[in-house]
């Protein structure tokens, strides 16, 4: 954890409820500076992605409804294609 750069599906949720983040923060293993941004920020170009093969990244997924909807839509469209 201490050697990683953190990304989340939603940074505010990670800061509020993620044990994977809060425990090392409380124990002094990491600081808030370990958080690079959200996956949406990376996709939009507002936060940097992985810069080299040596960088260790950690994605904290707390499960957002929009992610579930996007996956369901993808699965539905794939099934629909295979039936057609």
Buried (B, 14 or more C-beta within 10 A) or exposed (E): BEEBBBBBBBBEBBBEEBEBBEEBBEEEEBEEEBBBBBBBBBEEEEBEBEEEEEEEEBEBBBEBEEBEEEEEEEEEEEEEEEEE
